[in-house]
Amino acid sequence: MNECAPSPATRLSAALASLDAQGLSAQVSTSPSVLETHSHGEAMDAACLPGAVFMAESTEQVAAVLRACHANRVPVVAFGAGTSVEGHVTPTPHAISLDLSAMTAIEEVNAEDLDCRVQAGLTRQALNARIRDTGLFFPVDPGGEATLGGMCATRASGTAAVRYGTMKENVLGLTVVLATGEVIRTGGRVRKSSTGYDLTSLFIGSEGTLGIITEVQLRLHGRPESVSAAICQFADLDDAVQTAMEIIQCGIPVSRVELLDSVQMAASIRYSGLEGYEPLTTLFFEFAGGPAAVQEQVAATEAIALSNNGRGFAWADTAEERTRLWKARHDAFWAAKAIEPGARVISTDCIVPISRLGELIAGVRDDISASGLRVPLLGHVGDGNFHALIITDNTEPGGALALALDRKIVARALALGGSCSGEHGVGMGKLEFLETEHGDGTLAVMRALKNTMDPRNILNPGKLLPPGRLYQG
């Protein structure tokens, strides 16, 4: 007679006992408040208490956790700052939430080569503050206090991607702990290589399902000599979208071009105190470079905006004024929540080729009107990425209405050659769209990769890949 398999609780106890035997019990917490903090990220209601939280301080400790969890088949969910919005960090029952937020060391800075190596728990803001005296900075800016490891795991981008690219373009190499606890290094410090598979790109965007990123080799950029920001308002949303498209198509190297529609702008004026502006569709611009180059960018951008019925530029030339504007942009989600206190706000994003952006937004506006919901629109329109903040009653019927609208928005993006997410990632929230976007064959190959690298399915199970067949070869 076969013995019954150990229960999930028994397996978790065995893994924790193994860590205790290695002298690591001080890193483990089962405090109710700590478990609750690690039960969810932002913006998605789904939450589940982990069985324990491990506060890692080194790659070696992460490897010890994964060895213990692999041996005992215990799920492991990496946790950084908890700012993801599609349920990426929500654990399964009896899982270990592996918190990397204490891993904040800068291992090296190579100013002459414009690169550095950092631990995964460091935030972009902390990195830039600590390397300020080198004249360099790291530009990928998703907003919030996201960790660099989490930004790698979700292939983050943000407001500056139109000029500097996403995490994919700004990571040279990684240290990754695999499901078995084996530690590997991918990539290196060189800007190009023609040797072997590009494992760095494989882990970027893998959402902790193939390995746990513990160190990141980053590309740095020189701080621009001159920076200026401006706002231009439009009576018509279509004019603002056309302006953004023309700026990109003309090759003007703006550092940022962000759109807030009239609903979002009204909310941001109230929430962030943006006095002197009207509740109209608004483009936020940032220009950077040498003084002459900035003046040239400004003149070309302003001409395009005015030709599309823009109401002229309002300037923010000081660092304090620029910080105020971009903080208001990054606080857009909280401004939307303040529109109807107590309501639920579901944040969704999608992306299309820049030439189809106007068509997408026009269709989405029709969908919003038909839904009867209030939905601020905003986005990184310089690369065709936009967000809808769906405000609905915090009830089951309200959630169903919001999900129905979300599905319509994503369907429009996919029909226009786009993607269900430009930067939020998949997590649990976008699983249902993956087969439509990628097809069964591609997903079968992805599952085969997952099955090879994590055969016991302990790494962030239930995220990124919907269930289905494996490619057999």
Secondary structure, 3 states (H helix, E strand, C coil): CCCCCCCHHHHHHHHHHHHHHCCCHHHEECCHHHHHHCCCCCCCCCCCCCCEEEECCCHHHHHHHHHHHHHHCCCEEEECCCCCCCCCCCCCCCCEEEECCCCCCEEEEEHHHCEEEEECCCEHHHHHHHCHHHCEECCCCCCCCCEHHHHHHCCCCCCCHHHHCCHHHHEEEEEEECCCCCEEEEECCCCCCCCCCCHHHHHCCCCCCCCEEEEEEEECEECCCEEEEEEEEECCHHHHHHHHHHHHHCCCCCCEEEEECHHHHHHHHHHHCCCCCCCCEEEEEEEEECHHHHHHHHHHHHHHHHHCCCCCEEEECCHHHHHHHHHHHHCHHHHHHCCCCCCEEEEEEEECCHHHHHHHHHHHHHHHHHHCCECCEEEEHHHCEEEEEEEECCCHHHHHHHHHHHHHHHHHHHHCCCECCCCCCCCCCCHHHHHHHHCHHHHHHHHHHHHHHCCCCCECCCCCCCCCCCCCC
